Amino acid sequence: MMRRTAFGWLAAPLLLAGCAMSQVALGPGEDGDAGSVAVLNAAGTELAVVDKAGAVASVSGGSASIKLMDSAAFDARYADLLAGLPTAPRTFVLYFKENSIEPTEESQAMMAEIFAEIKKRAGADLEITGHTDTVGPEEVNDAFSLRRAAEVTSYLFSQGLDKTIVRIAGRGERELREQTPDETPSAINRRVEVIVR
């Protein structure tokens, strides 16, 4: 099934604004949730709210009607629009050994998968963010998280990654996945998140 987001459908009503009938179609987002779109007339009065995946609002003569399409019919009807949507970002989470910039064995095995995902995308953009647990002073964890992100980046550069498409950051212990008290070791918090766009 093709990926699509609610944002991809916001362009359709803008393009059809000059037509006698406009349509707003809402596809599911990455998590399956459709979000919602309010359909307004020229005066700003709400005519309808489209809030279900596969819903299509047709606007004509100052009123709106909503038709719900099943996934197969929706994909067939909007195949050209769906084909033009960008590939959704993909997030990889790499975990690290305690007090180390060395990824766990499972995470080391994932590195090739990350590089393959980057290579699949024309004009790829990469965000690499390091994190730590709460053991140690904040300023040390800030530097340590950046070293973890740099370690992942170095591996990708060694594989031939274009250096101009990468942004790295270290967030230290500020964005914990698992909330823990200070000075608490946590394997889940010792991580690097790699977002490939």
Secondary structure as UniProt FT lines:
FT   HELIX           6..9
FT   HELIX           11..15
FT   TURN            16..18
FT   STRAND          22..26
FT   TURN            30..31
FT   STRAND          37..40
FT   TURN            42..43
FT   STRAND          46..50
FT   TURN            53..54
FT   STRAND          55..60
FT   TURN            61..62
FT   STRAND          63..68
FT   HELIX           71..77
FT   HELIX           79..83
FT   STRAND          90..96
FT   TURN            98..99
FT   HELIX           105..120
FT   TURN            122..123
FT   STRAND          126..130
FT   HELIX           138..158
FT   TURN            159..160
FT   HELIX           163..165
FT   STRAND          166..170
FT   TURN            172..173
FT   TURN            182..183
FT   TURN            187..189
FT   STRAND          191..196
//
